[in-house]
Amino acid sequence: MMDYLRSSYDLGPQFTNVELQTKDIEDCIGGTMSHYWLNKSGELYTIDYSHTADFVEIKEGDEDYNEKHSFMNFKWVPNGNRGKVSPVMLTKYVRVYPSRWDGEWTDWPTLCLHFYYGRLMGYEDVTGQR
């Protein structure tokens, strides 16, 4: 599994305002499908969408009800709550990759980001350095 990062900080066209992925943010786990955001000032945040939707049963007779999947007649319904954005005081190097890449994996664009207490200190293109 991966974690996801979206950068508003200018990291170049392949890395800015696109979905990036990494396994380096969380120690020893390698990614938990968490969402992160790097703002225009280079500060790292985590985005928590928990409690923003309710798990609702689709009852027999409802338009979305499926007789063939009677035990799977549930859906997520937005409840009006908004997500929460919290700073991440991360100090480490993190490799990120664009989530979508059509070329060879050896040519997959890769950046190494350097964070110090949640602030981006610098970055380097390390494409091809595995």
Residue, then its C-alpha position, 0 to 999 in steps of 0.5 A: m500500500m502507498d500513502y498519497l501526497r498532493s503538492s501545491y508547492d512548485l516541484g515541477p510539472q510532473f510533481t505539482n498539483v498531481e497525485l503522488q505516492t510514497k512509502d516513506i512517510e510512515d516508519c516501518i509500515g510502508g504506507t497506509m493509504s493516508h493522504y498528505w498535502l504540501n502547501k505553497s509554503g512547503e509545509l506538510y499536512t495530513i488530511d483526515y476524511s474520517h466521519t465525513a460520510d455515513f454507511v447507509e443500508i439500501k433497503e429492498g424497494d429502493e432504486d439502488y437495491n440489488e437483489k443479487h447482492s442482498f448482503m452488499n446493499f450499502k453505500w457511503v452517503p456524505n453527511g455534511n462534515r468536512g475533513k480535518v487538516s493537521p500539520v505533520m512534524l516530519t524530519k526525514y527524506v521521502r521519495v515520491y512518484p507520480s501515481r500515474w506513469d505510462g513509461e518504463w518503471t526504471d524511468w518513473p519520475t522520482l523526487c527525494l524530498h527533504f523535510y525538517y520538522g514538517r517543512l520542505m528544506g529541499y528536493e532532488d530529482v533522483t529518477g533512475q537511482r534505485 
